Amino acid sequence: MNLKGNIVDISNRRIYKGEITIEDHVIVSIEEKEHDMDHFILPGFIDAHIHIESSMLVPSEFARIAVRHGTVSTVSDPHEIANVLGVRGVKFMIENGKQVPFKFNFGAPSCVPATMFESAGAEINPNDIKILLEHPEIKYLAEMMNYPGVLFKDDDVIKKLAWAKHYQKPVDGHAPGLRGNAISKYIEAGISTDHECFTYDEALEKLQKGMKILIREGSAAKNFDALIDLLPEYYNDIMFCSDDKHPDDLIVGHINELCQSAVARGMDVFKVLQVACVNPVDHYKLEVGLLRVGDPADCIVVEDLNTFKTKQTVINGEVVFHNGKSLIKPISFSKVNNFSCHKKKESDFGVASTAKKIRVIEALEGQLVTNEIVEDAIYSNGNLISNIKKDILKMTVVNRYKNERPVMAFIKNFGLQEGAIASSVAHDSHNIIAVGVNDEAICKAVNLLIENKGGICAVSKEEELVMPLPVAGIMSDKDGETVGKAYSQLNIMAKYLGSQMHAPYMTLSFMALLVIPSLKLSDKGLFNGNDFTFTSLEV
């Protein structure tokens, strides 16, 4: 196969007319040659940190959509399915991804369960990490969220880091807000990246201390605007990532959107492409081609270097996307799951109290962090209830792995005026999480997900809308277009119920994420992420 076009040579910072010859999946020659083509050929885009599960698609279906946007590879942490199914879940992701021509690079999840303060469906211990890292398919030790364990030398954490060092595989970080001596100790433990920076100064300090910084623009957490001005000086040490990309957003775009935004700000296109294409290959030692003779034939053809609209995607010499059509075919597979709780009663969501003030989680649009605020309590028949006028709504987390009483809290900024929304995508343990205006609506939403053994739903008095997620309770067995449409319809219904959030379900899914400060809710209670302790709902 031959490709003609304007060839983008990132390392030598030049663009020239040429022809690429591909034989047996490899680039065998690149020659300067005159032609009348006006498109550009460049290495494919790489998402340097993503949880494929967040797309609610299995890997094979994620690939079918991602190649439309010029993505040829991902650095993928299967942490979400691992919290549901352990090593069995990691193996499912690897095997499913192998069925399609796309370069998934999975890591060994380092924190399963993510914390001791919630109930997950599985555990991955240091010996499991050793076994996973032995395999060539496992490219790195995935994000070390347990930064207190690193700083205080937790035995299991140190063993996991030691196995990564033994197999000479990089370790991804996760240390939001960690600064000063603490981040220095974290880096000294062998942790080389962070995708959780949410301020310029934090990212700058970590870069200056030797970390690679991943600029994240996902469906919930959006740090591009805060960090992108670091790129012109630190382009050798920065990568682009999504972290979490919901299906409706994936349909629209991927890493190509970050490139477009960076170039639109006047940034040097070669530096932008260094970040988007080259740096992940070098850091993680990926078997992904960079448009060099002898490399695997992984490249994309784009209309221009402003929009990066993809005309063709080639992986290992195979055309997988051409003129608007993905050539990756859907595959059949056996579903895996872990869902073992019974339906709840409305009375299970009651909160008897005499408190005058209550702690409230303040959700922040576009952020994983939360605030803690204090509000007046209101009652009905001796039970705390939602204050719809002040947008203080009841929230619950329900253990989906065994029968336990729901745990309750209150949350601000979801804006619902009626009904409830719920999800079994609830980081990191993926129990059921729901928010609603009253106990009846919350119970209805929770039970709808229990009936389906996982999913996302919205309910009102008149209507129920549910998208089942039968693969581990977090992924669909449907095609990306169907899932994207269903997810969009759920967002529309959530907004019909009163939510003003751009991504209400994504935001909801992170309100149980205990490794991100400040106030969060797990199935074991309300958690203060600043001092690593449970706290009372009442003030």
C-alpha positions in Angstrom: 0.0 0.0 0.0 1.2 3.5 -0.8 0.2 6.8 0.8 0.8 10.2 -0.9 0.4 13.5 0.8 2.1 16.3 2.8 4.2 14.3 5.3 4.5 15.7 8.8 8.0 14.9 10.2 7.6 15.9 13.8 11.1 15.1 15.0 12.7 17.2 12.2 10.0 19.9 12.3 9.3 19.8 8.6 6.5 19.1 6.2 7.2 17.9 2.7 5.4 16.3 -0.3 6.1 12.6 -0.3 5.0 9.0 -0.7 5.0 6.3 2.0 5.3 2.6 1.0 3.9 0.0 3.4 4.6 -3.8 3.2 3.8 -6.5 5.7 2.4 -4.0 8.3 5.6 -1.9 8.2 6.8 1.3 6.6 9.5 0.2 4.2 10.2 3.6 2.6 9.4 7.3 2.8 10.4 9.3 -0.3 10.1 13.0 -1.2 7.9 13.1 -4.3 5.9 15.7 -6.0 2.1 15.2 -6.2 -1.1 17.2 -6.2 -2.5 15.9 -2.9 -3.4 18.6 -0.3 -4.0 16.4 2.8 -1.5 15.7 5.5 0.0 12.4 6.8 1.1 12.2 10.4 1.4 9.7 13.2 -1.8 8.6 14.9 -3.1 10.2 18.1 -2.6 8.4 21.5 -4.8 8.9 24.6 -2.1 8.7 27.3 -4.5 7.8 30.1 -8.1 6.6 29.7 -10.4 4.2 31.4 -12.1 2.6 28.4 -14.9 1.5 30.7 -16.0 5.2 31.1 -17.1 5.2 27.5 -19.6 2.5 28.5 -18.3 0.5 25.5 -16.2 -2.6 25.5 -12.7 -2.1 24.1 -13.6 -3.5 20.6 -16.4 -1.1 20.2 -14.4 1.8 21.7 -11.8 1.2 19.0 -14.5 1.2 16.2 -15.5 4.7 17.2 -12.1 6.2 18.2 -10.4 5.5 14.9 -12.8 8.0 13.3 -10.9 10.7 15.1 -7.4 9.5 14.2 -6.8 7.7 17.5 -4.6 4.6 16.9 -3.7 3.7 20.5 -4.6 4.2 24.1 -2.8 3.8 27.4 -5.6 2.2 29.3 -6.1 1.6 33.0 -8.7 -1.2 33.5 -9.1 0.0 37.0 -12.9 0.3 36.8 -13.7 -3.3 35.8 -10.9 -4.5 38.1 -12.8 -3.0 41.1 -15.8 -5.1 40.0 -14.2 -8.4 38.8 -10.5 -8.2 39.8 -7.9 -9.9 37.5 -10.8 -11.6 35.6 -12.0 -8.2 34.5 -8.5 -7.1 33.3 -8.3 -10.3 31.2 -11.7 -9.6 29.7 -10.5 -6.1 28.6 -7.2 -7.5 27.1 -8.9 -10.4 25.2 -11.8 -8.2 23.9 -9.3 -5.6 22.7 -7.2 -8.2 20.9 -10.1 -9.0 18.6 -9.8 -5.7 16.6 -7.0 -3.8 14.8 -6.3 -1.2 17.5 -3.4 -0.7 19.9 -4.6 -1.0 23.4 -1.9 -0.8 26.1 -3.3 -1.9 29.4 -1.8 -1.3 32.8 -2.0 -3.4 36.0 -4.5 -1.6 38.3 -2.6 -0.6 41.4 -5.4 0.3 43.8 -8.1 -2.4 43.9 -10.0 -1.7 46.0 -9.3 2.0 45.7 -9.6 2.6 49.4 -10.5 0.6 52.6 -13.4 3.0 53.1 -15.8 1.5 50.5 -16.9 -2.0 49.3 -15.6 -3.1 46.0 -16.2 -6.4 44.2 -12.7 -7.6 44.1 -9.1 -7.2 45.2 -5.8 -7.1 43.4 -2.9 -7.9 45.7 0.9 -7.5 45.2 1.2 -11.1 43.9 -1.6 -10.4 41.3 0.4 -7.3 40.3 3.5 -9.4 39.8 1.6 -11.9 37.6 0.0 -9.1 35.5 3.3 -7.2 35.0 5.0 -10.4 33.8 2.8 -10.3 30.7 3.9 -8.2 27.7 0.3 -6.9 27.2 0.6 -5.1 30.5 2.8 -2.0 29.8 2.8 -0.2 33.2 1.6 0.0 36.8 -1.6 2.0 36.6 -2.3 5.2 38.6 -1.1 4.9 42.2 -4.1 6.7 43.8 -3.0 5.6 47.3 -0.6 8.5 47.7 -0.8 8.3 51.5 0.3 4.6 51.2 3.3 5.8 49.2 4.2 8.6 51.6 3.8 6.4 54.7 5.3 3.3 53.1 2.4 0.9 53.2 3.7 -2.6 52.8 1.4 -3.6 49.9 2.0 -0.3 48.1 5.8 -0.7 48.4 5.6 -4.3 47.1 3.6 -3.2 44.0 6.0 -0.4 43.2 8.9 -2.8 43.6 7.4 -5.2 41.1 7.0 -2.4 38.6 10.7 -1.5 39.1 11.7 -5.2 38.8 10.0 -5.5 35.4 11.2 -2.0 34.3 7.7 -0.7 33.7 6.7 2.9 34.4 4.3 3.8 37.2 1.5 6.2 36.7 0.6 8.7 39.4 -2.6 10.2 40.8 -1.9 12.9 43.4 -4.3 15.8 43.1 -3.1 18.9 45.0 0.0 17.2 46.4 2.8 19.7 46.7 6.1 20.5 48.4 8.0 17.7 50.2 5.0 15.3 49.9 5.1 15.4 46.0 8.9 15.0 46.1 8.6 11.8 48.2 5.9 10.6 45.9 8.2 11.1 42.8 11.2 9.5 44.6 9.1 6.3 45.0 9.4 5.9 41.2 6.1 7.5 40.1 6.5 9.3 36.8 3.3 10.9 35.7 0.2 12.7 37.0 -3.0 13.5 35.2 -4.8 15.0 38.2 -3.3 18.6 38.3 -6.0 21.2 38.3 -3.9 24.4 38.6 -1.0 25.7 36.6 1.3 26.1 39.6 0.7 22.5 40.7 1.6 21.1 37.3 4.6 23.4 37.0 6.0 22.2 40.3 5.6 18.6 39.3 7.2 19.2 35.9 10.1 21.0 37.5 10.6 18.0 39.8 10.7 15.6 36.9 7.2 14.3 36.4 5.4 13.9 33.1 2.2 15.9 33.2 -0.9 14.7 31.3 -3.3 17.5 30.3 -6.7 16.0 30.7 -9.9 17.0 28.9 -12.5 14.4 29.6 -16.3 14.4 30.0 -16.2 15.5 33.7 -12.7 16.7 34.6 -11.5 19.5 32.2 -8.0 20.8 32.9 -7.0 21.9 29.4 -7.6 25.6 30.0 -5.7 25.6 33.3 -2.6 23.8 32.0 -2.2 24.3 28.3 0.0 27.3 28.6 2.7 25.0 30.0 3.0 23.2 26.6 5.2 25.7 24.7 8.1 25.3 27.2 7.5 21.8 28.5 6.2 20.0 25.4 8.8 17.2 25.8 7.2 16.3 29.2 3.5 16.6 28.5 0.9 14.3 27.1 -2.8 14.6 26.3 -5.4 12.4 27.9 -9.2 12.0 28.4 -9.2 9.9 31.6 -12.9 9.4 31.3 -14.8 9.9 28.0 -18.5 9.3 27.9 -20.1 7.7 24.8 -21.8 10.8 23.5 -18.6 12.8 23.7 -16.5 10.0 22.1 -18.9 10.1 19.1 -18.0 13.7 18.6 -14.2 13.7 19.1 -11.2 12.5 21.0 -7.5 13.6 21.2 -7.9 15.4 17.9 -10.0 18.0 19.7 -7.2 18.9 22.1 -4.9 19.3 19.1 -7.4 21.6 17.5 -7.8 23.7 20.6 -4.0 24.0 21.2 -3.3 25.1 17.6 -6.2 27.5 17.7 -4.4 29.2 20.6 -1.4 29.8 18.4 0.7 27.0 19.6 3.4 25.4 17.4 1.9 22.5 15.6 5.0 20.4 15.9 5.0 20.8 19.7 1.4 19.9 19.8 1.9 16.8 17.8 4.9 15.9 19.9 2.5 15.9 22.9 -0.3 14.0 21.1 1.6 11.4 19.2 5.2 11.0 20.2 5.6 11.4 24.0 3.3 8.5 25.0 5.3 6.1 22.7 8.6 7.2 24.2 7.5 7.2 27.9 5.5 3.9 27.9 7.7 2.2 25.2 4.7 1.5 23.1 4.8 -0.6 19.9 3.2 2.2 17.9 4.8 3.6 14.8 5.9 7.3 14.5 6.1 7.5 10.7 9.6 6.3 10.3 11.1 3.6 8.0 11.0 0.3 9.9 8.1 1.4 12.2 4.7 -0.3 12.3 2.5 1.4 9.7 0.4 3.5 12.2 -0.6 6.8 10.7 -3.5 9.1 9.8 -4.5 11.3 6.9 -6.1 14.6 7.9 -7.6 17.4 5.9 -5.5 20.1 7.5 -3.4 20.9 10.6 -6.0 23.2 12.1 -9.1 21.0 12.5 -7.3 17.7 12.2 -10.4 16.2 10.6 -9.5 12.6 9.8 -9.9 11.2 6.3 -8.1 7.9 6.9 -6.7 5.9 9.8 -4.1 3.1 9.3 -3.0 0.7 12.0 -0.4 -1.9 11.3 -0.8 -1.2 7.6 -4.5 -1.9 7.7 -7.0 0.8 6.8 -9.4 1.0 9.7 -11.2 4.2 8.9 -11.8 5.7 5.4 -13.9 8.7 4.2 -16.3 8.7 7.1 -16.7 5.0 7.7 -15.1 2.9 10.4 -13.9 -0.4 8.9 -13.7 -2.1 12.3 -16.5 -4.6 12.6 -18.5 -5.2 15.8 -17.7 -8.5 17.4 -19.7 -10.9 19.6 -18.5 -11.7 23.2 -19.6 -13.3 26.4 -20.7 -10.8 29.1 -19.2 -10.8 32.6 -20.8 -9.2 35.7 -20.9 -9.1 39.5 -24.2 -7.8 40.8 -25.7 -9.4 43.9 -28.1 -7.1 45.9 -31.9 -7.3 46.4 -34.4 -4.5 45.8 -34.8 -1.8 48.4 -37.8 -0.3 50.2 -38.7 3.3 50.3 -38.2 3.3 54.1 -34.6 2.2 53.6 -33.7 5.7 52.4 -35.1 7.6 55.4 -32.8 9.6 57.7 -34.1 10.0 61.2 -32.4 13.1 62.9 -32.9 16.1 65.1 -30.0 18.0 63.7 -30.3 21.7 63.0 -27.4 21.8 60.5 -26.1 19.2 58.1 -23.0 18.7 56.1 -23.6 18.9 52.3 -21.4 17.9 49.4 -21.0 20.7 46.9 -20.6 19.3 43.4 -18.5 21.4 41.1 -19.2 21.5 37.3 -16.3 20.1 35.3 -14.3 19.0 38.4 -13.8 15.8 40.4 -13.1 17.7 43.6 -15.9 18.8 45.8 -16.5 21.2 48.6 -18.0 20.7 52.0 -20.7 23.3 53.0 -23.1 23.5 56.0 -26.8 24.1 55.5 -30.0 24.2 57.6 -31.7 20.8 57.9 -35.4 20.4 57.0 -37.7 17.6 58.1 -40.9 15.6 57.4 -42.2 13.2 60.0 -38.9 13.3 61.9 -36.8 12.4 58.8 -34.3 14.7 57.0 -35.6 15.5 53.5 -34.4 17.4 50.4 -34.6 21.1 50.2 -35.6 21.6 46.6 -35.8 25.4 46.8 -32.1 25.6 47.9 -31.0 22.7 45.7 -30.0 20.5 48.6 -31.0 17.0 47.5 -30.8 13.6 49.0 -28.1 11.3 47.7 -27.5 7.6 48.4 -24.8 4.9 47.7 -26.1 1.3 47.7 -23.7 -1.6 48.0 -24.4 -3.7 44.9 -22.2 -6.7 45.8 -24.2 -7.7 48.9 -27.3 -6.7 50.8 -26.6 -3.7 53.0 -28.7 -0.7 54.1 -28.3 2.3 51.8 -26.0 5.1 53.1 -27.3 8.7 52.8 -26.0 12.2 52.4 -27.0 15.5 50.9 -25.6 17.2 47.8 -25.9 20.6 46.2 -25.8 21.8 42.5 -27.7 18.9 40.8 -30.7 21.1 40.4 -33.4 18.4 40.1 -36.9 19.7 40.7 -38.6 16.3 40.4 -37.7 12.6 40.2 -34.2 11.1 40.5 -31.2 9.9 38.5 -29.0 6.9 39.3 -26.0 5.0 38.0 -24.0 1.9 38.7 -21.0 3.7 37.2 -19.8 5.1 40.5 -16.1 5.5 40.9 -14.2 3.6 42.1 -16.1 0.6 43.4 -19.1 1.0 41.1 -21.9 0.6 43.7 -25.2 2.2 42.9 -25.3 6.0 43.4 -28.5 8.1 43.1 -29.7 11.6 43.8 -33.3 12.7 43.9 -36.0 14.9 45.4 -37.5 12.4 47.7 -37.2 8.8 49.0 -39.9 7.4 46.6 -38.0 8.6 43.5 -34.6 7.5 44.8 -36.0 4.0 45.7 -37.6 3.7 42.2 -34.3 4.6 40.5 -32.2 2.3 42.6 -34.5 -0.6 42.1 -34.6 -0.1 38.3 -30.8 -0.6 38.2 -31.0 -3.6 40.5 -33.5 -5.1 38.1 -31.1 -4.6 35.2 -28.0 -5.6 37.1 -26.4 -2.3 36.2 -27.1 0.7 34.2 -28.0 4.4 34.2 -31.5 5.7 34.6 -33.8 8.7 35.2 -37.2 8.5 36.7 -40.1 10.8 37.3 -43.7 10.0 38.5 -44.8 9.4 34.9 -41.7 8.1 33.2 -38.7 5.7 33.5 -35.7 5.7 31.2 -32.9 3.2 31.6 -29.8 2.2 29.7 -28.7 -1.2 30.9 -25.0 -1.9 31.3 -24.8 -5.7 31.5 -21.0 -5.9 31.2 -19.7 -5.6 34.8 -22.5 -3.1 35.4 -20.5 -0.4 33.7 -20.4 -1.2 30.0 -23.0 -1.9 27.3 -23.1 -4.8 24.9 -24.5 -2.5 22.2 -22.8 -0.5 19.5 -21.4 3.0 20.1 -24.0 4.9 18.2 -26.8 3.2 20.1 -25.1 3.8 23.5 -24.2 7.4 22.6 -27.9 8.1 21.6 -29.2 6.5 24.8 -26.8 8.4 27.0 -27.8 11.7 25.3 -31.5 10.9 25.9 -30.7 10.3 29.6 -28.9 13.6 29.8 -31.9 15.3 28.2 -34.3 13.7 30.7 -32.1 14.7 33.6 -32.2 18.3 32.4 -36.0 18.0 31.9 -36.1 17.0 35.6 -34.3 20.3 36.4 -30.6 19.5 36.3 -28.5 22.4 34.9 -25.2 20.4 34.8 -23.5 19.8 31.5 -22.8 16.2 32.4 -25.0 15.2 35.3 -24.3 11.5 35.1 -20.6 11.8 34.9 -20.5 14.2 37.8 -22.8 11.9 39.8 -20.4 9.0 39.1 -17.6 10.8 40.8 -19.4 11.8 44.0 -18.3 8.5 45.5 -14.7 8.9 44.5 -13.0 9.0 47.9 -9.4 9.5 46.6 -10.4 13.0 45.4 -11.1 15.6 48.1 -13.1 17.0 49.7 -16.5 15.5 50.9 -17.7 12.2 49.2 -20.1 9.4 50.0 -19.3 5.7 49.9 -21.4 2.7 50.8 -19.8 2.8 54.2 -20.5 6.5 55.0 -19.7 10.2 54.4 -16.0 10.6 53.9 -13.8 13.6 54.5 -11.1 13.3 51.9 -8.9 15.9 53.4 -8.1 14.0 56.6 -9.0 10.5 55.5 -11.8 10.0 58.1 -15.5 9.4 58.1 -17.7 12.3 59.2 -21.2 12.6 60.5 -24.0 14.0 58.3 -25.0 16.1 61.2 -23.1 19.2 62.3 
